[in-house]
């Protein structure tokens, strides 16, 4: 293997027998991937998918290597463009704003300040806009990056392929283009236009309009997708997708979580690494898209809670990242399906029903998944976690003892009072 594997050999006693355990510690992020040398990097690098080992894709390998090599994609020069292709009025306004916070910039020329802010780059004595400069200040960024847009679709059912009463596949379908700020505003206008509106009358008779989903939560999710997506050449032909179904909204952007970032740390106090640091900094200084760093996911959760809707769901898939917001109809559907589960032949419901009361009685005091597995006399811990414990947590009758880190190795479960 490369890098070399350093195993820890641990003699220990188990069930009155002497055994030897071999522990392989996780490599540091900048040493990954570890691969089987006889097959080479591309043929010998594997990742765990479910219960199988799968060869890593070219993108997965590239994502690790670019992180190790400290490649900053948003600083890449756009050699098909020139300074004249940027919005000069917006640039001048931005640089004047930057000078207030950085007095030393006042002595520099306009072009030097553009380079210091990573808006332009000089190659062979030629000034080119960077990717960040093009996406934030470009007159029309899609002239150079045609696939860097947002595809917004309204689906008549709860999954792709379902059709409406007139046989239509999509109720609305729009390609949103422009700068990052323009794509954010265009996507939000699309979502507002296709969202249901309720009229709420309070105890004083005051009428207020309430959207189907909290606008601020959706705005944060779309902004995150635009700012933190992977803009490398490996994903340049992939676009951001926004799907509105009858029961949910899904926002999918290219690129898995960056570097050492982990799914369980999203929305916590853990410091997260930025894939596109120049885009983040410029938009923060402009103040139009980003207002408070690291507040996006807590805002999504807070706004969904205000609406009494389920918490947003985050999924890291191979080469992409997905956020799901569910509406009231999804809750009603879930409750109805729970009421009729005894009449419907669903293996998962039968599994939950079979073990539910046993686990709830057993977990009056905190228990680990290993203890629960042994109590149920089952062999597979992953089966217990995925088919029994997680569904019980989703039903809100079982909870983690360590709520901030659901995947923690010392995680335990307790019956919810």
C-alpha positions, -999 to 999 in steps of 0.1 A, spaced: 0 0 0 11 36 -6 14 54 18 27 26 40 2 12 65 13 12 101 -9 -12 120 -13 -13 158 -12 -49 171 -33 -52 203 -33 -85 222 -65 -87 243 -89 -110 260 -124 -116 246 -149 -140 260 -122 -157 280 -100 -162 250 -67 -145 240 -70 -128 206 -50 -103 186 -67 -72 172 -52 -52 144 -61 -15 143 -56 7 112 -58 44 120 -73 68 94 -47 87 74 -44 124 75 -64 141 48 -33 153 29 -20 117 27 -51 103 9 -59 83 -11 -41 52 2 -39 28 -28 -27 -7 -37 6 -1 -55 6 -31 -80 -27 -16 -95 -15 20 -95 -33 51 -82 -63 49 -105 -68 11 -104 -59 6 -67 -78 34 -49 -111 23 -33 -139 38 -14 -166 22 8 -201 23 -7 -227 5 14 -213 -30 21 -189 -30 -9 -155 -16 -19 -157 4 -51 -129 18 -73 -127 56 -68 -138 78 -97 -113 101 -115 -131 130 -98 -128 116 -63 -91 111 -68 -87 146 -83 -106 161 -54 -82 146 -29 -51 155 -49 -62 191 -56 -67 195 -18 -33 181 -11 -17 203 -37 -35 234 -24 -51 242 -58 -74 272 -55 -98 269 -84 -115 302 -81 -81 320 -87 -77 302 -121 -73 328 -150 -100 329 -176 -78 332 -207 -107 336 -231 -117 368 -214 -102 403 -208 -107 431 -183 -132 448 -207 -156 419 -202 -161 428 -165 -186 453 -152 -163 483 -146 -189 503 -125 -193 474 -101 -155 469 -99 -149 505 -91 -176 505 -64 -161 473 -49 -125 486 -48 -136 519 -32 -153 498 -5 -122 477 0 -100 508 4 -120 518 35 -111 486 53 -76 484 38 -60 519 39 -28 506 22 -47 499 -10 -52 537 -15 -16 540 -27 -20 512 -53 -32 515 -89 -67 502 -98 -52 473 -117 -29 463 -89 -58 463 -64 -78 440 -88 -49 415 -88 -45 417 -50 -82 409 -46 -78 379 -69 -102 394 -94 -75 394 -121 -43 374 -127 -13 382 -149 1 355 -171 29 363 -197 23 400 -191 -13 397 -201 -41 405 -176 -70 380 -174 -100 379 -151 -100 350 -127 -129 326 -123 -139 345 -92 -137 378 -110 -158 365 -139 -185 349 -118 -189 380 -96 -183 409 -119 -186 394 -154 -211 410 -179 -222 374 -188 -201 346 -172 -219 319 -192 -202 332 -224 -171 314 -210 -186 288 -187 -219 278 -204 -227 250 -179 -223 271 -147 -260 279 -144 -289 269 -121 -315 245 -136 -349 251 -119 -377 226 -124 -412 222 -109 -423 185 -110 -460 177 -108 -455 147 -85 -431 134 -58 -405 120 -82 -390 126 -116 -410 110 -144 -444 116 -129 -468 137 -151 -496 161 -144 -533 158 -153 -525 170 -189 -495 148 -193 -470 175 -186 -436 164 -172 -428 199 -158 -450 226 -145 -422 252 -148 -387 249 -161 -361 277 -163 -324 281 -168 -310 308 -145 -278 325 -157 -257 356 -149 -233 364 -120 -235 345 -87 -257 374 -73 -280 373 -104 -283 335 -103 -292 337 -66 -319 364 -72 -332 346 -103 -335 312 -84 -353 329 -55 -378 346 -78 -385 312 -94 -391 295 -61 -414 323 -49 -434 322 -81 -440 285 -78 -446 283 -40 -479 281 -24 -491 310 -2 -512 308 30 -531 335 47 -526 335 85 -550 354 108 -538 359 143 -559 364 175 -561 401 168 -575 396 133 -543 406 116 -537 389 83 -502 379 71 -491 359 41 -469 329 47 -450 311 20 -450 273 18 -413 272 28 -393 299 48 -377 321 21 -346 328 42 -338 291 46 -340 285 9 -319 316 1 -291 303 24 -292 269 7 -291 283 -28 -263 308 -18 -243 279 -3 -247 259 -35 -234 288 -57 -205 297 -34 -193 263 -23 -198 241 -54 -168 227 -71 -157 250 -99 -128 228 -111 -123 217 -147 -135 182 -135 -170 196 -128 -172 225 -153 -199 208 -173 -221 202 -143 -248 226 -132 -267 233 -100 -302 217 -99 -332 229 -80 -362 206 -80 -396 215 -66 -417 184 -59 -452 184 -43 -437 174 -9 -402 189 -10 -375 210 -26 -341 194 -35 -310 215 -42 -281 196 -57 -247 211 -64 -215 195 -80 -187 186 -56 -187 166 -24 -177 183 9 -143 199 7 -111 186 24 -115 178 61 -151 190 62 -175 163 76 -213 160 73 -217 157 110 -199 190 116 -223 211 94 -239 238 114 -217 233 145 -189 254 159 -163 233 140 -142 255 117 -150 245 81 -126 248 52 -136 269 22 -132 255 -13 -135 289 -30 -119 313 -5 -117 342 -30 -154 340 -39 -163 339 -2 -141 369 6 -152 391 -23 -189 384 -17 -185 390 20 -169 424 13 -196 432 -13 -222 423 14 -249 414 -12 -249 375 -9 -230 367 23 -237 386 54 -225 364 83 -200 337 78 -209 301 90 -245 312 98 -261 295 67 -270 261 81 -281 273 116 -303 299 98 -319 271 76 -326 250 108 -340 280 127 -363 291 99 -377 256 93 -383 252 130 -402 286 131 -425 271 104 -429 238 123 -414 220 94 -389 191 94 -353 200 98 -334 203 65 -316 171 54 -280 171 41 -266 143 19 -231 138 6 -232 117 -25 -203 106 -48 -192 139 -63 -222 160 -53 -240 175 -22 -278 176 -17 -301 196 6 -337 187 11 -365 208 25 -398 191 32 -432 208 35 -464 201 55 -477 176 29 -447 154 35 -455 153 73 -492 145 66 -481 118 41 -457 104 67 -484 103 94 -509 86 71 -484 60 60 -477 53 96 -513 48 104 -519 23 76 -485 6 78 -502 -26 92 -522 -28 60 -493 -22 37 -467 -48 31 -435 -28 38 -405 -48 52 -391 -17 69 -423 -9 88 -425 -46 99 -389 -44 111 -396 -13 131 -428 -27 146 -410 -60 155 -383 -43 176 -397 -9 185 -410 -17 220 -381 -39 229 -356 -11 221 -377 16 238 -378 -5 270 -341 -14 267 -330 22 260 -346 38 291 -310 42 300 -284 51 272 -273 21 252 -247 18 224 -256 3 190 -234 -27 199 -254 -33 231 -287 -30 212 -275 -54 185 -265 -80 211 -298 -74 230 -318 -81 198 -295 -111 190 -287 -96 155 -253 -99 138 -251 -68 116 -246 -35 133 -252 -15 100 -286 -33 97 -295 -23 132 -284 13 127 -299 19 93 -331 -2 94 -341 1 130 -324 29 150 -325 57 124 -361 51 115 -370 52 152 -351 85 155 -370 99 125 -402 89 143 -390 111 172 -393 84 198 -356 76 201 -327 101 202 -289 104 202 -272 112 234 -246 131 213 -269 152 191 -241 174 177 -222 144 163 -246 116 152 -218 95 137 -196 97 168 -179 64 177 -191 65 213 -227 74 203 -255 60 224 -293 60 221 -320 68 247 -358 66 246 -373 100 241 -395 112 270 
